[in-house]
Structure formats: structure tokens, C-alpha cells
Amino acid sequence: MVHRQNPRGTVGDAGGRSEGIARGGFGATLGRTLGLLSATLLALLVPATRVQAQHGRPMPVVVAPVVERDMPATVKLVGTALANRHAVLAAEVGGRVVATPIEEGSFFHKGDILCVLDDEVPRLRLAEAQARLASLQAALEKLENGTREETLRSLTAQRDEARAMMEKWRFERKRVTNLARQHQSSEKEVHDTEMEFAAAQARLAAAQAALDEAIRGPRKEDIAAARASVAAQQATVAQARRDLDKTRVRAPYDAFLVSRQVEVGQWVAPGGAVAEVVEIERIKVRASVPEAAVRFARVGAPASVRIEALARSFDATITRVIPQADADARSVPVEIDLPNADHAILPGMFAWTWVPAGPRGKRLTVSPDAIVIRGVEKMVYVVRTTPGQPPMAMPLSVQTGLTQAGAVEIEARAIRPGDLVVIRGNERLFGPTPVAPMPAEAAKSQPAGHPPSASRPSRAHRPATPGARPASAGERAP
């Protein structure tokens, strides 16, 4: 009879061993594999067994007392994270889309190009406007420089010529007049001479006026009109240059591209949407406060926010109160600004918010490190003592409220001021556990390697998550 290989890879007898070898290496390979798995399971079970063996021994922890503080009554509200700025960017000029360089979901900086429109026509319009401006500027410069020296010499020569012709006809008129007195000249000859002399006088006056005008230069009104024409054309050039620049739709601030509204080849009219963007360097959490509590939830009042999806909590203040109540819900919106440098909080995320809802009074508070979150439940471990027995850490469910001066408000019927709660080592507690409590003041003086210090993570109650990072400004442990 042949025995099959057992999980430890042994063989029943020599005959079976010979038959297994004769059948090939499959049986041996399977035996080695099962043996390796058995050894691995045994290695995993040994530490767990050791931990269970130590369960009865008191676990060293650090404790701090529950303190009664003067704090306002609070109300827990449902909030929603909103972007600091949210905009749908539009094209200021019309044109055909030739490029969309930024992908959806990408982060960009102020001034980055989000959409490119065809710029051939705007370039031609700018060139035309610039040429017209050059012509008008040249005309203005000509007026401002006055009459050229060559023109003055030419006009002077024309005046001298007109004066010479006038003197000629003055002499001729005198001669003809004397002849007429002697009855040696006809009446027509006298008339023609008089007319030529008058014409010569007029030509001299015209030549003198032209010379005087040239000497005085252009009129102030003409120069002013030319300057106005240049200014108007400069505005036209600026408009054409702006239209050319606006064929590149640029980011108005650092933000994320939520969605592209156009594709390459699409025609966009002036004012047409091209991209939707959100700026989330800072997040606004909006919640609706019942109107009965709004007189306590004023700007600057303390508030607490927890982003459930990220398991992160923040201490903050009410940033703004929207002065418009909801007539149906009888509530008033309030907003709380939160820092979001790592862009982890996204618009639309769910948030719990705690804001003042009543007058100040005595409230129970604990260190934030005392709060342990497991699933949706929040709890603290309260140290209870029984004569003849080691102290026991008992888990008690709590409701949290505002955080002030590094202390979290809690609500629990079984907790009283002065009760000791575990603030270090509580991440290792599951259910009632015997503990060896050490006051927080004494734990500070312990050297490195003391059990509570050595085993305590940065936040006892914070779940370990990949990519953990230090808390940002305003953020606290949940």
C-alpha cells in the first residue's frame, strides 16, 4: 500500500517513497510547497500566540485627566466643501480653436495658456492699424516741425517776383496816363494798364500772405487735430493688439482644469466658454446654521470641521455669515475657510462642522490624542480601578464638539471631570484591557525607549494610511 505525502512532506514507507520517485518529481514538488506553507503559517501564528500570552499583563500607557472647561454649546451640522474660486473661462474674441495644451485634471499656474485660437486675421488687422498710425504720426511730425527753410526761400522769391511785376505795372500805368493826357494813348490802353497794375498788386498781396503764413508755421488747431487723429489710431492699434493677444486664453490664477468646453477645429464666438477651472489652495466649507443659533455663530466664532473622506479634522473660525436666510429650512449659511496647500480636500466633499449654538457653559474636554476612531465610532479609553485588581482601560463611546486651546469637547454620560483617559498607547487597546497608567507629566521625563513613548505614533487615534503627512496649519487630529 502506498501512502500519500502528508502536509509536512513525509512519505509513509520505503515502498511508497520508491513509487513516488518512479512517478516523477510532481509529488516531491507538491510536498515541498505544502511544507513551505505550513512553516509560514506556523511562523505567523507564533507572534500572535505570544501577544495573547501577554494579554493578561498590564500594558503601559500614558493618561491625562478629563477637564471641565468654559465653552459654548455647539451644534453638529452637515457641510460641503466648496472651491475658493470656480469659474468658466470664456474667449473674448471669436476664432477657430487650434490647440488646447492643458489636459483635464491638470494643475496650472497663472498666465498659462489653456486654449489657442487662429490668429491670422487679428495679425492682419494689427498690421493695417499700425501702418495707418505711422502715416498719421508722420503728418503730425510734419506740422510740429513747421515750414522747411527751402519753402520759405521759395515763397520769398515768389513775393519778390510779384513785387517786381507790380512796380513794372506801376511805371507802365504812369507812362500810359501821361500819354493819355497828351491824347497820344487810347482809352482801352489806359484801362488795360490799370487792370494789370491792380492784378500785380493782388499777386503781391497773395505772395506776401503765403510767406507770412509759412513764417508763422501751422495753426495750433491743425496740430491739435493731428494729435487727436494719432491718439485715436493708437487706440485702434491697442485694440487690435489686444484682440491678437486674446487669441490665447490664459489662466487668471493658479488652479485646476475641471473640464474643456471646446475641441480643436471648433469655432468659438466671442464670449463662448472654453474651460472650467477651480482654485482650491483654500477651501470654503459651507453649512446651514438653524436661525435660532445664528446669533451665536458669528464671524470669528470658533468652529471645528472634519472631512470624513480624508479622516482629517481642523480647528478654525467662522469666516463669513451669508446674510440671507433660507425661508424653507429656516437656516442661515455660514462659511469656514480651511487651508488646502496639498489639494487633498476637493470641492463637493462631505464635512461635519461644529459651530457655537448657545451660551457658554461647563463642558468636558480631553486631549485630542485621547480620541480613538474606529470606523464611524469615536471612543476614549477611561481608566477604572477596582480594589485588588490592576487598573482597566474601558472603551466608552463619545460625541465630540468644538476644539479650543488644544482640548476637544466630548459628551458621554459615564465620564466625569477628573477621570483619567489614555492619550498614548490607546492605538494598541481593543476592548477592556489591564493597563499600567503613567501621568502625562511623568511620561515627558522618560528617556527614549520607554514603552509608551516607543510605541506611540504621531497621532494615536489616526488610522495608518499610505503617504501619511504632517498636519497642516489649522489641522488637528480627529
Buried (B, 14 or more C-beta within 10 A) or exposed (E): EEBEBEEEBEBBEEEBBEBBEEEEEEBBEEBEEBBEEBEEEEEEEEEEEEEEEEEEEBBBBBBBBBEBBEBBBBBBBEBBBBBBBBBEBBBBBBBBBEEBEBEEEEEBEEEBBBBBBBBEBBBEBBEEBBEBBEEBBEBBEEBEEBBEEEEBEBBBEBBEEBBEBBEEBBEBBEEBEEBBEEEEBEEEBBEBBBEBBEEBBEBBEEBBEBBEEBEEBBEEEEBEEBBEBBEEBBEBBEEBBEBBBBBBBBBBBBBBBBEBBBEEEEEBEEEBBBBBBBBBBBBBBBBBBBEEBBEBBEEEBBBBBBBEEBBBBBBBBBBEBEEEBEEEEEBBBBBBBBBBEEEBBBBEBEBBBBBBBEEEEEBBBBBBBBBBBEEEEBBBBBBBEEEEEBBBBBBBEBEBBBBBEEBBBBEBEEBEEEBBBBBBBBBBBEEEBBBBBBEBEEBEEBEEEBBBBEBBEEBBBBEEEEEEEEBBEBBBBB
